[in-house]
Amino acid sequence: MSEIDAEVLLRAYAYGVFPMAESRDDPQLYWIDPEARGILPLNGFHIPKRLRRTIRRHPFDVRIDTAFRETMLGCAETAPNRDGTWINDRILDLYCELHERGRAHSVECWQGGELAGGLYGVSLGAAFFGESMFSRATDASKVALVYLVARLIRGGYTLLDTQFVTSHLEQFGAIEISRDEYRVKLFEATSAEADFYSLPLDASPDEVLQSVTQMS
């Protein structure tokens, strides 16, 4: 897949496939097209009560697109519940190029001037493809996810693709759908328009929670 570039990557997402590497040190990329696809329905997103309390305490300074590459590097770190990563140097460079084009975004949780966690993904039409998330502080990635969902809802997005369903995502309402059903939703979403920046960059915790609650 040496011919892959940012334009090829966007066309792949529009078709329903995405790239992964076998490991951080593997230079090769492979197209993934799962038979069952994970999504987080925006109209059924669930925030656990404890997490709501955490968000209201506002333990993090949540920022958008201020440290995209650093967020990707955080997602590529090894962690106690993650032995390795599929984010190699080619993926890092490709998605940073998408970010420079305004097609990829990061939601970052900062604490004490340090990046405590966050997530990143690709935006295409009214579809957002969540790629990876990480935490260096308790609940950082979960708070980033809630802020992302509020932003997507406010911006008119209709599809949040999680690729796969994990127990971590199930608590928020993630479900699996078939490849065919996914592609119908994907076509509808990528044919529409959305605005990632409709929600103010300095949105308060109450504004974020209200945006999610109104859609749920």
VENJO-V616629 format. One record per backbone hydrogen bond with DSSP energy under -1.0 kcal/mol. NH is the residue of the N-H (numbers start at 1). CO is the residue of the C=O. Records with the same first field share a line. If there is no record, write none. Layout:
NH->CO, CO
This chain:
4->1
9->5
10->6
11->7
12->8
13->9
14->10
15->11
16->12
17->12
18->32
20->30
21->86
30->20
32->18
37->177
38->163
39->175
40->160
44->41
46->172
52->48
53->49
54->50
55->51
56->52
57->53
61->110
63->108
65->106
71->67
72->68
73->69
74->70
75->71
76->72
77->74
79->82
82->79
92->88
93->89
94->90
95->91
96->92
97->93
98->94
99->95
100->96
101->97
102->99
103->98
105->121
107->119
108->63
109->117
110->61
111->114
114->111
116->109
117->109
118->134
119->107
120->132
121->105
122->129
123->103
124->127
126->189
127->124
128->159
129->122
130->161
131->120
132->120
134->118
136->116
137->116
140->137
143->139
144->140
145->141
146->142
147->143
148->144
149->145
150->146
151->147
152->148
153->149
154->150
155->151
156->153
157->152
158->126
159->126
161->128
162->38
163->38
164->162
170->166
171->167
172->169
173->170
174->169
175->39
177->37
179->35
182->178
183->179
184->180
185->181
186->182
187->183
188->184
189->185
190->186
191->187
192->189
195->155
198->195
203->200
208->204
209->205
210->206
211->207
212->208
213->209
214->210
216->212
